[in-house]
Amino acid sequence: MGNATSSFDEGSNPNPKYVPEGVWLSDSASRTAPSATLAINELSKQLQAEGKEIYRMGLGQSPFPVPPPLVKALAECAAQKDYLPVQGLLALREAIAAWLSAPPSLTGSPVSGAKFEVDNIIVGPGTKELMFTLQFCLDAELLLPSPSWVSYAPQANLLGRKVRWLETKKENGWKLDPLSLQTFLKSPSQSRWKTKLLVLNFPCNPTGSAFSAEELKQLAEVLKDFPEVVVLSDEIYSLTNFTKEGHTSIAQYLPDRTCISNGLSKWAGAGGWRLGFLALPSALVKVRKAICGVASETFSCVAAPIQHASIVAFDSQNSGMISFLKTQRKVNARIVRAAAEALKAGGVPVLEPSGGFYLWADLSGVGSVRRRFKEGVKMSEALLRQHGVALLAGSHFGRPKEELTVRIAAVDFDGAAAMAAAAAEQSEGEAGESKERDEVFCREYAPRVMKAIELLIGFCKGEGH
């Protein structure tokens, strides 16, 4: 494998706080490793540079293009150069407020159904930055269902906040259930923090599961008895939800304590644009003011052309956006579901996906994996080095390190070509989707995804070991 070093290792420096030339790192910085998703992407690049064929199933970047109406709008707004208000362009915040409460008939899928005041919406350089700032401003411990996205806990650690992991069950789709939440909140706490920030992300990164409206109602009923809990509803994958029910927000059922984060990175394919927003309830106006204060001393504002152009993305009546998102959602569903079926056919237990780009699989009982590996990270690194398949171990998402669960990001394909093919099928009046047609479609337009799954199954069975 040449000289590529593992991006999973912490390094051999016996004193990570010391930097040459007499500069010392802070305690927080010295404890912080690169994000797991970015680290595996860097290792993949190293191996690829050495001639290794790499299947990029680790970094959850949207494979789909930026919607044409957005591209056109950015070209038209390129000359915008002035600093904008810290809280965000007023016209954009007005569009976001209307978009959040838009009915399904306008968006092609429910957005949230929740109502937020324009003054309580903050635009920032991606939801990642905004969620960090929210944690910074709240004197709260962080409650995370296990598994959860890789960056919530490290952000809390940077700020010296306590992270408490909430139990989930495999048979319940790894989703937080009301009884477990109630039991946890009723249990005696030794924490100094009176306020608690509960993060709910759905469709979920890493599992691909989504809460139904009824499940959200039940969670909200539990939370009504615990006023010290603020909910951060991370809905960045909202419009990738491909279930018949579509997306619903817990803000509908717990409006006074739910903050919603969303943005362009996933459903609009514009991760590099760095445009996200945080919507807060009126009851948390002091928190909103604090976030704006911190923003004024840090990022100041999102780039003016991006903000002006993004108004189009949140126009619930823009026919171009509606058509694009419907086609994208159908294509994504076909590929992710076909990939799930391929895993099942190979004997790999995988959670039925509801949205997003991800599959969550448990490899512990497949082939000889358990005999060969005691830790998920070692297993995933061996898979990358031996077969070129990059994915992330469950321990990066809060699961035990000895558990052999993995997140598979089914994104290594040309989303534009797949969407064009799906649109051509529709215009020619071809029959609707089925498991068989989806597999054929996936093998033609996402061959690297299917090849990676074949390699993963072979790896589990000891092939090439």
GUFIDO-37905 format. One record per residue (C-alpha): residue in one letter; x, y, z. Coordinates in steps of 0.001 Angstrom, whole numbers, plus 500000, padded with zeros to 6 digits. Example, Ala and Ser with C-alpha at 12.3 -4.5 7.8 and 13.67 -1.06 7.14 Angstrom:
A512300495500507800/S513670498940507140/
// end
This chain:
M500000500000500000/G503020502276499741/N503571504783502500/A499965505736503257/T499481506070506992/S496254505447508806/S494061508488509333/F492343506525512070/D495372506570514369/E496005509365516858/G499681509525516020/S502793508774518062/N503547512195519549/P503993511500523295/N502957515058524131/P500203516131521688/K499867519537523398/Y503374520598522403/V503970522127518979/P507543522775517759/E508912526286518125/G507651526479521682/V503951526833520925/W501489524901523063/L498001523815522101/S494979524323524309/D493581521300526134/S490498521277523889/A492501521408520667/S494965518731521762/R492084516356522474/T490435516907519091/A491062514563516160/P489945515211512566/S486321514372511788/A486038510653510975/T484353511338507639/L487039513780506568/A489818511535507888/I488720508522505851/N488351510763502818/E491966511902503203/L493223508319503601/S491209507347500529/K492901510123498551/Q496323508911499706/L495632505347498626/Q494133506512495344/A497241508570494612/E499249505377495044/G497182503627492387/K494554501927494545/E491003501738493183/I488828503423495812/Y485063503160496227/R483983506271498110/M481295505073500484/G482593506938503536/L481965510660503016/G478262511532502901/Q478460514085500116/S475413514320497873/P476055512718494465/F473441514955492860/P474066518280491112/V472971521643492451/P469423522319491139/P469550524368487906/P467373527197489324/L469976527670492073/V472902527650489646/K471169530257487492/A470395532411490525/L474012532316491727/A475263533487488331/E472812536357488456/C473825537291492017/A477599537027491572/A478034540808491744/Q476500541029495223/K479424542074497406/D478247543881500515/Y478326542577504053/L474862541359504985/P473176541409508415/V474694538938510861/Q471363537171511199/G471066536789507445/L469478538499504450/L465906539464505359/A464433538243502067/L466125534881502573/R464875534537506137/E461370535391504967/A461603532685502311/I462830530149504886/A459994530984507301/A457415530486504537/W459159527292503347/L459101525746506828/S455335526027507067/A454578525268503398/P451991522540502764/P453058519356500922/S451185520342497755/L453653523163497168/T456917521433498049/G456280517922496745/S457004516697500269/P456294518117503705/V459031520417504993/S458140520736508660/G454648522159509036/A456043524319511837/K455718528096512083/F458688530293513005/E458983534056513178/V461331535629510631/D463176537360513486/N463977533962515012/I465727532522511960/I469524532741511702/V471451532073508494/G474981530726508876/P477883529082507001/G476391525602507168/T474387523957509931/K477570522524511460/E478736525973512521/L475275526954513744/M474883523807515847/F478276524420517423/T477285527998518220/L474001526809519732/Q475926524461522026/F478312527289522868/C475444529556523915/L473550526969525968/D474875525908529353/A473633522396528709/E474698518797528547/L474200517005525243/L471837514041524860/L472489511866521823/P470679508725520646/S473242506064519806/P474124506046516915/S474309509734515938/W476237511853513413/V479981511992513992/S480344515689514880/Y477754516327517599/A479821514784520398/P483209516240519349/Q481654519701519285/A480417519185522837/N483862517948523879/L485478521059522410/L483226523143524640/G483740521020527744/R480116519851527721/K479056516464529008/V477776513985526413/R475246511386527485/W474355508611525065/L470762507361524929/E470014503699524342/T468366502590521106/K467351499121519980/K468145497303516762/E464605495940516574/N463273499507516699/G465393500669513784/W468011502172516124/K465580505021516854/L465026506640520230/D461765505378521714/P459539507224524219/L459948504733527061/S463744504777526909/L463723508575526811/Q461336508825529760/T463352506319531796/F466541508241531117/L465083511631532010/K463572510312535237/S466804508701536392/P468912510604538971/S471544512768537313/Q474940513581538755/S475472516258536104/R475933519910537049/W473965520957533972/K470305521680534572/T469554522287530892/K469737519427528412/L470042519641524624/L468528516616522898/V469503516123519254/L467123514313516918/N468346513846513344/F465961512353510784/P466212510913508256/C469140509804510312/N472800509966509550/P474065507209509937/T471111504785509876/G468838506163507151/S465825505697509436/A463142508341509965/F460548509003512644/S456895508759511741/A454500511502512819/E453113509203515508/E456574508429516892/L457350512147517093/K454068512812518899/Q454956510186521503/L458434511635522052/A456937515123522372/E454445513889524981/V457323512609527098/L459295515821526705/K456376517996527813/D457033516746531361/F460692517828531231/P460880521587530560/E464656521591531024/V465094519781527688/V465609521796524495/V465347519832521238/L467645520406518288/S465826518852515341/D468516518367512710/E466467518122509514/I469250518514506951/Y467982515364505169/S464281516350505330/L463629516431501584/T465503513183500976/N462808511295502913/F461390508849500356/T458716507178502490/K455053507565501516/E454411509585504681/G457256511999503962/H458938514249506482/T457342515627509631/S459040517790512260/I458786517373516019/A458395521169516091/Q454734520592515248/Y454237518800518562/L456754520611520784/P456826524110519264/D458055526095522272/R461290524120522787/T462274522857519330/C465016524420517220/I465241523297513590/S468475523213511608/N468467522704507863/G470339523874504788/L471459523218501231/S474135520558501768/K472116517391501266/W468762517786499503/A470113520629497336/G473506518994496742/A475323522229497636/G477566521220500524/G480328523539499306/W478024526543499316/R477980526471503138/L474459527772503606/G472451526615506594/F469893528043508960/L468716527659512517/A465079528389513376/L464316528990517055/P460989529313518882/S460003532687520325/A460440531290523834/L464185531058523172/V464667534661522053/K467555535122524518/V469328532166522922/R468789533660519474/K470288536962520576/A473272535180522112/I473902533225518895/C473783536427516862/G476260538009519270/V478703535132518855/A478200535148515082/S479024538834514939/E482445538109516465/T483179534989514407/F481798534416510913/S480004537806510512/C477797536631507644/V477457534101504844/A478757535222501440/A476349537697499839/P475988535939496433/I475160532655498169/Q472473534228500350/H470809536117497504/A470828533050495248/S469508530715497957/I466173532501498107/V465228530348495109/A465911527133497028/F463308528044499622/D460672529169497122/S457964526552497673/Q456232527513494437/N459264527291492143/S458300524606489633/G461919523974488675/M462894523221492271/I459830521044492863/S460436518976489722/F464151518601490441/L463638517493494039/K460947514951493103/T463174513328490487/Q466203513395492782/R464249511787495618/K462993508979493351/V466458508245491985/N468011508280495436/A465351505890496720/R465900503457493849/I469658503331494331/V469700503159498123/R466981500496498194/A468660498445495458/A471907498592497413/A470069497415500534/E468568494483498617/A472024493509497308/L473369493470500874/K470476491310502059/A471000488900499174/G474617488571500277/G473604487709503825/V474325491117505358/P471635492347507806/V470819495952506896/L468267498431508200/E465509499328505740/P466294502928504694/S463724505736504818/G465821508587503427/G469279510075503171/F472133508349501360/Y473003505784504016/L472716502106504872/W473398500825508381/A474627497238508467/D475687494831511194/L478550492635509981/S479185490776513227/G477381487610512124/V478489487608508490/G481105485125507347/S484356485154509298/V484331488835510241/R483875488376513989/R486696485839514156/R489072488148512276/F488248491497513891/K487593492610517444/E487001496290516638/G484960498017513980/V487605500625513129/K490244497955512462/M487745496091510305/S486822499143508219/E490472500088507710/A491276496541506551/L488362496723504109/L489715499971502698/R493272498735502356/Q492412495275500995/H489468496063498724/G489424499853498387/V485971500245499942/A485782503294502215/L483068503285504859/L482783504200508533/A482646501971511590/G479765502289514029/S482062503450516836/H482450506806515054/F478726507306515665/G478677506443519354/R478441502660519191/P480772500397521230/K484173499995519569/E483836496197519551/E480529496362517665/L480913495582513957/T478264497930512618/V479084500169509656/R477629503131507789/I477630502722504032/A477164505936502049/A475691504935498685/V476985508034496905/D479714506901494506/F477794507517491284/D476967510275488789/G473760511762490150/A473175513980487113/A473336511033484709/A471039508953486908/M468495511769487111/A468578512253483341/A467964508542482809/A465057508541485253/A463532511572483555/A463865509838480166/E462135506742481522/Q459272508866482772/S458879510764479507/E458839507502477561/G456093506140479793/E458032503112480985/A456681500989483831/G457142502158487422/E459811501049489849/S460129497523491215/K462936495714492999/E464000494096489738/R463918497348487742/D465672499198490549/E468507496654490534/V468937497000486779/F468831500789487100/C471362500765489942/R473776498454488119/E473670500706485060/Y473796504123486719/A475473503341490063/P477830500476489140/R480483501520491646/V477973501352494496/M477004497801493503/K480641496780493010/A481552498134496434/I478781496059497994/E480023492945496189/L483504493614497543/L482132494186501053/I480257490879500974/G483370489099499694/F485453490707502438/C483004489455505085/K483327485949503699/G487111486127503792/E487730486560500071/G491027488275499336/H492029488003502997/
// end
